[in-house]
Amino acid sequence: MKKREVLISAKIIEDKILLIRGHKVMLDRDLATLYGVLNKNLNKAVKRNKSRFPSDFMFQLNKKEFTNLKFQFGTSSWGGIRKLPHVFTEHGILMLSSVLNSERAVQVNIQIMRTFNYLRKMLLSHRDLQDRLNALERNYDAKFKNVFDAIKLLIQSDLEINKKLNYEEEKQSNKKFGFHPR
Protein backbone atom coordinates (compact mmCIF):
# COMPACT_ATOMS: atom_id res chain seq x y z
CA MET A 1 0.00 0.00 0.00
CA LYS A 2 1.38 3.36 -1.03
CA LYS A 3 1.67 6.00 1.70
CA ARG A 4 -0.05 9.28 0.96
CA GLU A 5 2.23 12.19 1.68
CA VAL A 6 0.63 15.19 3.36
CA LEU A 7 2.16 18.39 2.09
CA ILE A 8 1.54 21.66 3.84
CA SER A 9 3.50 24.63 2.63
CA ALA A 10 6.08 26.09 4.95
CA LYS A 11 4.47 29.50 4.41
CA ILE A 12 1.16 28.31 5.88
CA ILE A 13 2.95 26.87 8.91
CA GLU A 14 5.20 29.93 9.25
CA ASP A 15 2.16 32.22 9.38
CA LYS A 16 0.74 30.19 12.27
CA ILE A 17 3.87 30.41 14.44
CA LEU A 18 3.50 33.13 17.08
CA LEU A 19 5.86 34.59 19.64
CA ILE A 20 4.23 34.46 23.08
CA ARG A 21 6.06 34.73 26.44
CA GLY A 22 9.35 34.59 24.55
CA HIS A 23 8.54 31.21 22.95
CA LYS A 24 7.71 30.36 19.36
CA VAL A 25 4.36 28.61 19.68
CA MET A 26 1.35 27.46 17.70
CA LEU A 27 -2.28 27.65 18.80
CA ASP A 28 -4.19 24.45 19.53
CA ARG A 29 -6.85 25.30 16.93
CA ASP A 30 -4.23 25.84 14.20
CA LEU A 31 -2.55 22.54 15.03
CA ALA A 32 -5.90 20.75 15.05
CA THR A 33 -6.64 22.11 11.58
CA LEU A 34 -3.24 21.03 10.28
CA TYR A 35 -3.59 17.56 11.82
CA GLY A 36 -7.14 17.20 10.48
CA VAL A 37 -8.80 16.69 13.87
CA LEU A 38 -11.30 18.71 15.87
CA ASN A 39 -9.81 21.14 18.37
CA LYS A 40 -11.77 19.56 21.22
CA ASN A 41 -10.39 16.10 20.30
CA LEU A 42 -6.82 17.44 20.25
CA ASN A 43 -7.33 18.98 23.69
CA LYS A 44 -8.90 15.75 25.00
CA ALA A 45 -5.87 13.77 23.82
CA VAL A 46 -3.58 16.26 25.56
CA LYS A 47 -5.65 16.10 28.76
CA ARG A 48 -5.47 12.29 28.76
CA ASN A 49 -1.67 12.53 28.47
CA LYS A 50 -1.08 15.54 30.74
CA SER A 51 2.26 14.19 32.03
CA ARG A 52 3.71 14.46 28.51
CA PHE A 53 3.09 18.21 28.36
CA PRO A 54 4.99 20.14 31.04
CA SER A 55 4.73 23.94 31.10
CA ASP A 56 7.69 24.39 28.74
CA PHE A 57 5.91 22.20 26.13
CA MET A 58 2.41 23.67 26.43
CA PHE A 59 0.64 26.42 28.33
CA GLN A 60 -2.72 28.13 28.35
CA LEU A 61 -3.02 31.77 27.37
CA ASN A 62 -4.21 34.20 30.01
CA LYS A 63 -7.04 36.66 29.32
CA LYS A 64 -4.72 39.53 28.46
CA GLU A 65 -2.72 37.44 25.97
CA PHE A 66 -5.92 36.13 24.41
CA THR A 67 -7.38 39.63 24.09
CA ASN A 68 -4.16 40.80 22.45
CA LEU A 69 -4.31 37.83 20.09
CA LYS A 70 -7.91 38.59 19.14
CA PHE A 71 -6.93 42.19 18.49
CA GLN A 72 -4.09 41.06 16.17
CA PHE A 73 -6.36 38.68 14.26
CA GLY A 74 -9.22 41.17 14.14
CA THR A 75 -11.81 38.75 15.54
CA SER A 76 -14.92 39.74 17.40
CA SER A 77 -15.04 39.77 21.18
CA TRP A 78 -18.05 37.47 21.42
CA GLY A 79 -18.96 34.04 20.17
CA GLY A 80 -16.69 31.21 19.03
CA ILE A 81 -14.13 30.31 21.66
CA ARG A 82 -15.41 29.65 25.17
CA LYS A 83 -12.11 28.59 26.78
CA LEU A 84 -8.72 30.21 26.65
CA PRO A 85 -6.62 28.44 24.00
CA HIS A 86 -3.57 26.32 24.67
CA VAL A 87 -0.34 26.96 22.82
CA PHE A 88 2.39 24.44 22.09
CA THR A 89 6.11 25.07 21.85
CA GLU A 90 8.26 23.18 19.36
CA HIS A 91 8.78 20.36 21.87
CA GLY A 92 5.08 20.21 22.64
CA ILE A 93 4.31 19.92 18.94
CA LEU A 94 6.75 17.02 18.71
CA MET A 95 4.97 15.33 21.60
CA LEU A 96 1.58 15.86 19.94
CA SER A 97 2.43 13.52 17.07
CA SER A 98 2.94 10.66 19.51
CA VAL A 99 -0.30 11.43 21.32
CA LEU A 100 -2.40 11.73 18.15
CA ASN A 101 -0.76 8.66 16.62
CA SER A 102 -1.95 8.98 13.03
CA GLU A 103 -0.05 8.97 9.75
CA ARG A 104 -1.26 12.49 8.97
CA ALA A 105 -0.03 13.72 12.36
CA VAL A 106 3.41 12.27 11.68
CA GLN A 107 3.63 13.79 8.18
CA VAL A 108 2.37 17.20 9.30
CA ASN A 109 4.75 17.12 12.26
CA ILE A 110 7.71 16.49 9.96
CA GLN A 111 6.75 19.54 7.92
CA ILE A 112 6.29 21.68 11.06
CA MET A 113 9.73 20.66 12.38
CA ARG A 114 11.30 21.49 9.01
CA THR A 115 9.68 24.92 9.15
CA PHE A 116 10.95 25.56 12.69
CA ASN A 117 14.47 24.55 11.57
CA TYR A 118 14.24 26.79 8.51
CA LEU A 119 13.18 29.76 10.65
CA ARG A 120 16.00 29.05 13.09
CA LYS A 121 18.56 29.02 10.25
CA MET A 122 17.15 32.24 8.79
CA LEU A 123 17.34 33.94 12.16
CA LEU A 124 20.95 32.82 12.66
CA SER A 125 22.03 33.92 9.18
CA HIS A 126 20.47 37.37 9.65
CA ARG A 127 21.99 37.63 13.10
CA ASP A 128 25.39 36.76 11.58
CA LEU A 129 24.94 39.43 8.90
CA GLN A 130 23.92 41.97 11.54
CA ASP A 131 27.00 41.12 13.63
CA ARG A 132 29.27 41.60 10.61
CA LEU A 133 27.71 44.97 9.84
CA ASN A 134 28.11 46.06 13.46
CA ALA A 135 31.79 45.00 13.40
CA LEU A 136 32.39 46.96 10.19
CA GLU A 137 30.58 49.94 11.64
CA ARG A 138 32.85 49.94 14.70
CA ASN A 139 35.95 49.87 12.47
CA TYR A 140 34.98 52.89 10.40
CA ASP A 141 34.31 56.43 11.45
CA ALA A 142 31.05 58.37 11.46
CA LYS A 143 31.32 59.20 7.73
CA PHE A 144 30.12 55.71 6.91
CA LYS A 145 27.26 55.64 9.43
CA ASN A 146 24.75 56.67 6.75
CA VAL A 147 25.97 53.87 4.47
CA PHE A 148 25.55 51.26 7.20
CA ASP A 149 22.13 52.60 8.12
CA ALA A 150 21.08 52.37 4.47
CA ILE A 151 22.35 48.77 4.21
CA LYS A 152 20.40 47.80 7.33
CA LEU A 153 17.28 49.45 5.93
CA LEU A 154 17.70 47.57 2.63
CA ILE A 155 18.09 44.25 4.41
CA GLN A 156 14.95 44.87 6.45
CA SER A 157 12.89 46.03 3.47
CA ASP A 158 14.18 43.11 1.35
CA LEU A 159 12.90 40.67 3.97
CA GLU A 160 9.50 42.37 4.00
CA ILE A 161 9.29 42.34 0.18
CA ASN A 162 10.20 38.64 0.03
CA LYS A 163 7.59 37.85 2.66
CA LYS A 164 4.91 39.73 0.70
CA LEU A 165 5.91 38.04 -2.58
CA ASN A 166 5.80 34.59 -0.99
CA TYR A 167 2.40 35.38 0.48
CA GLU A 168 1.04 36.52 -2.90
CA GLU A 169 2.41 33.40 -4.64
CA GLU A 170 0.80 31.23 -1.96
CA LYS A 171 -2.48 33.10 -2.33
CA GLN A 172 -2.50 32.59 -6.10
CA SER A 173 -1.61 28.88 -5.88
CA ASN A 174 -4.50 28.23 -3.47
CA LYS A 175 -7.20 29.47 -5.84
CA LYS A 176 -9.78 26.80 -6.56
CA PHE A 177 -12.10 26.76 -9.52
CA GLY A 178 -15.65 25.48 -9.63
CA PHE A 179 -18.04 24.72 -6.80
CA HIS A 180 -16.43 23.59 -3.52
CA PRO A 181 -18.79 22.94 -0.60
CA ARG A 182 -17.44 23.74 2.84
ROBA-883990 format. One record per residue (C-alpha): y, x, z; residue number from 1. Coordinates in Angstrom, 2 decimals. Layout:
# residues N
<pt north="Y" east="X" up="Z" n="NUM"/>
...
//
This chain:
# residues 182
<pt north="0.00" east="0.00" up="0.00" n="1"/>
<pt north="3.36" east="1.38" up="-1.03" n="2"/>
<pt north="6.00" east="1.67" up="1.70" n="3"/>
<pt north="9.28" east="-0.05" up="0.96" n="4"/>
<pt north="12.19" east="2.23" up="1.68" n="5"/>
<pt north="15.19" east="0.63" up="3.36" n="6"/>
<pt north="18.39" east="2.16" up="2.09" n="7"/>
<pt north="21.66" east="1.54" up="3.84" n="8"/>
<pt north="24.63" east="3.50" up="2.63" n="9"/>
<pt north="26.09" east="6.08" up="4.95" n="10"/>
<pt north="29.50" east="4.47" up="4.41" n="11"/>
<pt north="28.31" east="1.16" up="5.88" n="12"/>
<pt north="26.87" east="2.95" up="8.91" n="13"/>
<pt north="29.93" east="5.20" up="9.25" n="14"/>
<pt north="32.22" east="2.16" up="9.38" n="15"/>
<pt north="30.19" east="0.74" up="12.27" n="16"/>
<pt north="30.41" east="3.87" up="14.44" n="17"/>
<pt north="33.13" east="3.50" up="17.08" n="18"/>
<pt north="34.59" east="5.86" up="19.64" n="19"/>
<pt north="34.46" east="4.23" up="23.08" n="20"/>
<pt north="34.73" east="6.06" up="26.44" n="21"/>
<pt north="34.59" east="9.35" up="24.55" n="22"/>
<pt north="31.21" east="8.54" up="22.95" n="23"/>
<pt north="30.36" east="7.71" up="19.36" n="24"/>
<pt north="28.61" east="4.36" up="19.68" n="25"/>
<pt north="27.46" east="1.35" up="17.70" n="26"/>
<pt north="27.65" east="-2.28" up="18.80" n="27"/>
<pt north="24.45" east="-4.19" up="19.53" n="28"/>
<pt north="25.30" east="-6.85" up="16.93" n="29"/>
<pt north="25.84" east="-4.23" up="14.20" n="30"/>
<pt north="22.54" east="-2.55" up="15.03" n="31"/>
<pt north="20.75" east="-5.90" up="15.05" n="32"/>
<pt north="22.11" east="-6.64" up="11.58" n="33"/>
<pt north="21.03" east="-3.24" up="10.28" n="34"/>
<pt north="17.56" east="-3.59" up="11.82" n="35"/>
<pt north="17.20" east="-7.14" up="10.48" n="36"/>
<pt north="16.69" east="-8.80" up="13.87" n="37"/>
<pt north="18.71" east="-11.30" up="15.87" n="38"/>
<pt north="21.14" east="-9.81" up="18.37" n="39"/>
<pt north="19.56" east="-11.77" up="21.22" n="40"/>
<pt north="16.10" east="-10.39" up="20.30" n="41"/>
<pt north="17.44" east="-6.82" up="20.25" n="42"/>
<pt north="18.98" east="-7.33" up="23.69" n="43"/>
<pt north="15.75" east="-8.90" up="25.00" n="44"/>
<pt north="13.77" east="-5.87" up="23.82" n="45"/>
<pt north="16.26" east="-3.58" up="25.56" n="46"/>
<pt north="16.10" east="-5.65" up="28.76" n="47"/>
<pt north="12.29" east="-5.47" up="28.76" n="48"/>
<pt north="12.53" east="-1.67" up="28.47" n="49"/>
<pt north="15.54" east="-1.08" up="30.74" n="50"/>
<pt north="14.19" east="2.26" up="32.03" n="51"/>
<pt north="14.46" east="3.71" up="28.51" n="52"/>
<pt north="18.21" east="3.09" up="28.36" n="53"/>
<pt north="20.14" east="4.99" up="31.04" n="54"/>
<pt north="23.94" east="4.73" up="31.10" n="55"/>
<pt north="24.39" east="7.69" up="28.74" n="56"/>
<pt north="22.20" east="5.91" up="26.13" n="57"/>
<pt north="23.67" east="2.41" up="26.43" n="58"/>
<pt north="26.42" east="0.64" up="28.33" n="59"/>
<pt north="28.13" east="-2.72" up="28.35" n="60"/>
<pt north="31.77" east="-3.02" up="27.37" n="61"/>
<pt north="34.20" east="-4.21" up="30.01" n="62"/>
<pt north="36.66" east="-7.04" up="29.32" n="63"/>
<pt north="39.53" east="-4.72" up="28.46" n="64"/>
<pt north="37.44" east="-2.72" up="25.97" n="65"/>
<pt north="36.13" east="-5.92" up="24.41" n="66"/>
<pt north="39.63" east="-7.38" up="24.09" n="67"/>
<pt north="40.80" east="-4.16" up="22.45" n="68"/>
<pt north="37.83" east="-4.31" up="20.09" n="69"/>
<pt north="38.59" east="-7.91" up="19.14" n="70"/>
<pt north="42.19" east="-6.93" up="18.49" n="71"/>
<pt north="41.06" east="-4.09" up="16.17" n="72"/>
<pt north="38.68" east="-6.36" up="14.26" n="73"/>
<pt north="41.17" east="-9.22" up="14.14" n="74"/>
<pt north="38.75" east="-11.81" up="15.54" n="75"/>
<pt north="39.74" east="-14.92" up="17.40" n="76"/>
<pt north="39.77" east="-15.04" up="21.18" n="77"/>
<pt north="37.47" east="-18.05" up="21.42" n="78"/>
<pt north="34.04" east="-18.96" up="20.17" n="79"/>
<pt north="31.21" east="-16.69" up="19.03" n="80"/>
<pt north="30.31" east="-14.13" up="21.66" n="81"/>
<pt north="29.65" east="-15.41" up="25.17" n="82"/>
<pt north="28.59" east="-12.11" up="26.78" n="83"/>
<pt north="30.21" east="-8.72" up="26.65" n="84"/>
<pt north="28.44" east="-6.62" up="24.00" n="85"/>
<pt north="26.32" east="-3.57" up="24.67" n="86"/>
<pt north="26.96" east="-0.34" up="22.82" n="87"/>
<pt north="24.44" east="2.39" up="22.09" n="88"/>
<pt north="25.07" east="6.11" up="21.85" n="89"/>
<pt north="23.18" east="8.26" up="19.36" n="90"/>
<pt north="20.36" east="8.78" up="21.87" n="91"/>
<pt north="20.21" east="5.08" up="22.64" n="92"/>
<pt north="19.92" east="4.31" up="18.94" n="93"/>
<pt north="17.02" east="6.75" up="18.71" n="94"/>
<pt north="15.33" east="4.97" up="21.60" n="95"/>
<pt north="15.86" east="1.58" up="19.94" n="96"/>
<pt north="13.52" east="2.43" up="17.07" n="97"/>
<pt north="10.66" east="2.94" up="19.51" n="98"/>
<pt north="11.43" east="-0.30" up="21.32" n="99"/>
<pt north="11.73" east="-2.40" up="18.15" n="100"/>
<pt north="8.66" east="-0.76" up="16.62" n="101"/>
<pt north="8.98" east="-1.95" up="13.03" n="102"/>
<pt north="8.97" east="-0.05" up="9.75" n="103"/>
<pt north="12.49" east="-1.26" up="8.97" n="104"/>
<pt north="13.72" east="-0.03" up="12.36" n="105"/>
<pt north="12.27" east="3.41" up="11.68" n="106"/>
<pt north="13.79" east="3.63" up="8.18" n="107"/>
<pt north="17.20" east="2.37" up="9.30" n="108"/>
<pt north="17.12" east="4.75" up="12.26" n="109"/>
<pt north="16.49" east="7.71" up="9.96" n="110"/>
<pt north="19.54" east="6.75" up="7.92" n="111"/>
<pt north="21.68" east="6.29" up="11.06" n="112"/>
<pt north="20.66" east="9.73" up="12.38" n="113"/>
<pt north="21.49" east="11.30" up="9.01" n="114"/>
<pt north="24.92" east="9.68" up="9.15" n="115"/>
<pt north="25.56" east="10.95" up="12.69" n="116"/>
<pt north="24.55" east="14.47" up="11.57" n="117"/>
<pt north="26.79" east="14.24" up="8.51" n="118"/>
<pt north="29.76" east="13.18" up="10.65" n="119"/>
<pt north="29.05" east="16.00" up="13.09" n="120"/>
<pt north="29.02" east="18.56" up="10.25" n="121"/>
<pt north="32.24" east="17.15" up="8.79" n="122"/>
<pt north="33.94" east="17.34" up="12.16" n="123"/>
<pt north="32.82" east="20.95" up="12.66" n="124"/>
<pt north="33.92" east="22.03" up="9.18" n="125"/>
<pt north="37.37" east="20.47" up="9.65" n="126"/>
<pt north="37.63" east="21.99" up="13.10" n="127"/>
<pt north="36.76" east="25.39" up="11.58" n="128"/>
<pt north="39.43" east="24.94" up="8.90" n="129"/>
<pt north="41.97" east="23.92" up="11.54" n="130"/>
<pt north="41.12" east="27.00" up="13.63" n="131"/>
<pt north="41.60" east="29.27" up="10.61" n="132"/>
<pt north="44.97" east="27.71" up="9.84" n="133"/>
<pt north="46.06" east="28.11" up="13.46" n="134"/>
<pt north="45.00" east="31.79" up="13.40" n="135"/>
<pt north="46.96" east="32.39" up="10.19" n="136"/>
<pt north="49.94" east="30.58" up="11.64" n="137"/>
<pt north="49.94" east="32.85" up="14.70" n="138"/>
<pt north="49.87" east="35.95" up="12.47" n="139"/>
<pt north="52.89" east="34.98" up="10.40" n="140"/>
<pt north="56.43" east="34.31" up="11.45" n="141"/>
<pt north="58.37" east="31.05" up="11.46" n="142"/>
<pt north="59.20" east="31.32" up="7.73" n="143"/>
<pt north="55.71" east="30.12" up="6.91" n="144"/>
<pt north="55.64" east="27.26" up="9.43" n="145"/>
<pt north="56.67" east="24.75" up="6.75" n="146"/>
<pt north="53.87" east="25.97" up="4.47" n="147"/>
<pt north="51.26" east="25.55" up="7.20" n="148"/>
<pt north="52.60" east="22.13" up="8.12" n="149"/>
<pt north="52.37" east="21.08" up="4.47" n="150"/>
<pt north="48.77" east="22.35" up="4.21" n="151"/>
<pt north="47.80" east="20.40" up="7.33" n="152"/>
<pt north="49.45" east="17.28" up="5.93" n="153"/>
<pt north="47.57" east="17.70" up="2.63" n="154"/>
<pt north="44.25" east="18.09" up="4.41" n="155"/>
<pt north="44.87" east="14.95" up="6.45" n="156"/>
<pt north="46.03" east="12.89" up="3.47" n="157"/>
<pt north="43.11" east="14.18" up="1.35" n="158"/>
<pt north="40.67" east="12.90" up="3.97" n="159"/>
<pt north="42.37" east="9.50" up="4.00" n="160"/>
<pt north="42.34" east="9.29" up="0.18" n="161"/>
<pt north="38.64" east="10.20" up="0.03" n="162"/>
<pt north="37.85" east="7.59" up="2.66" n="163"/>
<pt north="39.73" east="4.91" up="0.70" n="164"/>
<pt north="38.04" east="5.91" up="-2.58" n="165"/>
<pt north="34.59" east="5.80" up="-0.99" n="166"/>
<pt north="35.38" east="2.40" up="0.48" n="167"/>
<pt north="36.52" east="1.04" up="-2.90" n="168"/>
<pt north="33.40" east="2.41" up="-4.64" n="169"/>
<pt north="31.23" east="0.80" up="-1.96" n="170"/>
<pt north="33.10" east="-2.48" up="-2.33" n="171"/>
<pt north="32.59" east="-2.50" up="-6.10" n="172"/>
<pt north="28.88" east="-1.61" up="-5.88" n="173"/>
<pt north="28.23" east="-4.50" up="-3.47" n="174"/>
<pt north="29.47" east="-7.20" up="-5.84" n="175"/>
<pt north="26.80" east="-9.78" up="-6.56" n="176"/>
<pt north="26.76" east="-12.10" up="-9.52" n="177"/>
<pt north="25.48" east="-15.65" up="-9.63" n="178"/>
<pt north="24.72" east="-18.04" up="-6.80" n="179"/>
<pt north="23.59" east="-16.43" up="-3.52" n="180"/>
<pt north="22.94" east="-18.79" up="-0.60" n="181"/>
<pt north="23.74" east="-17.44" up="2.84" n="182"/>
//
